[in-house]
């Protein structure tokens, strides 16, 4: 897929916006909730990244544009060792693109499906690394709302990174979130409660519950409650009331005590901050600076000799995809040359209007350029830093989402 046969790396004007031509497509590696992912190499620096691309028309038809924008808005203000960080975002006529850290170790769901046995030591380090990431998100007032093995990627050394911010939300001050969002088996009791009786809403503790469910599943191979996407909500709430979670007698007492605190049904009593985790007796010996610096060796290291993902994604992209990425350049050139002779269809006028709104409102981002402007690379790590607070303003204002929702919700559904 893709090809740049020149041995000399091309030189791009550093003031030029990064675009599709700046990357060489190497191979398809995955499919997200509303996008596909491939490995790319930036032609000038030779750095490798993962590139997620989302078809604009499909996003409009499925009413998913505001989710893409939300993810972009959130990710451009974040940078952390245990997140999948955004490097560039750009668009063309067909697609929206997000270029992020490339993590070749696969997600934890993939490894569970490969029957990997995660030791207590491995899971202990995951909990610590994820606790640092969740604490960082809290400083930005972000609730991820979808912490689960599928959204935790490993790097080649085995360290964890949280991905997929498309249902994340921002809460200000003592404000609570109130919409039903997440993946049922990992959702905290208070999220279901909001749906049933309005409840008081929910906040950051929902992510720590999901962390508890994930840690339990990694250790045991199944989840603490038998909940599936089709399980009715009243049945789920009843499970929380009457069922007791069974902890393996082979686990050490410290791990069981920690999981019990994460899986506490009352959010007020649940362990739900970095301080709470650090004060757990089980983690008393943990060197948190070494955790942050990735100086501790993970208990599970992914196989470096293989791509830790399903190989069918590559075949789908090459054979089944009607608009394959590696033929984009030719296709767009062809479309531009016959622009004046397009057939019109009933949705065309409105769809064009939606596409134009997306084009105008799309957030272009370039972390490399931002770092040059700031003059120092570490600045984005500070949640009080300029880039972070600037993004917060946009998020809380929410105008992008509202414009898009208004412009693209009428008549665009498929």
Number of C-alpha atoms within 10 A of each C-alpha: 14 14 10 12 7 8 6 9 13 13 10 12 8 9 7 7 15 20 14 17 10 17 24 19 23 16 20 26 23 19 14 13 9 17 19 18 20 22 22 23 17 18 20 13 12 12 11 19 23 26 26 24 23 22 19 21 20 18 22 23 17 14 18 20 26 21 17 21 21 20 18 22 23 23 24 22 24 21 23 18 17 25 24 26 21 24 21 23 25 20 21 13 14 16 19 24 24 24 24 20 17 20 22 23 24 23 24 20 19 17 20 18 9 10 10 16 14 19 14 16 12 20 20 19 20 23 20 21 23 22 23 22 21 27 17 21 21 19 11 22 19 20 23 23 27 25 28 25 22 19 19 23 25 25 19 17 18 22 27 30 23 26 22 19 23 22 16 17 19 21 17 11 7 6 12 14 18 18 14 17 17 20 15 19 19 25 22 27 22 23 24 23 19 17 15 13 8 13 13 13 17 22 24 22 24 28 24 27 27 24 26 26 25 27 26 22 18 23 19 16 16 13 18 21 16 10 17 12 9 7 12 11 17 11 11 18 16 10 15 14 11 8 10 10 12 9 17 12 8 7 13 12 13 13 21 18 15 20 19 18 20 26 25 18 17 12 20 9 12 18 24 23 16 17 11 14 21 17 11 15 13 17 18 11 8 15 13 17 10 11 17 16 10 17 11 15 14 17 17 17 15 20 14 11 6 9 13 20 16 13 12 12 18 16 12 13 21 18 9 11 10 9 13 14 20 17 12 14 11 9 13 13 11 11 13 10 9 9 10 8 8 8 7 8 8 7 13 12 11 15 21 12 14 26 20 14 16 24 17 9 15 20 17 17 21 16 18 12 16 15 14 10 10 13 10 10 13 12 16 21 16 18 20 13 13 14 18 21 15 12 18 19 10 13 19 11 11 13 12 20 19 12 14 21 17 11 19 25 16 12 13 19 14 10
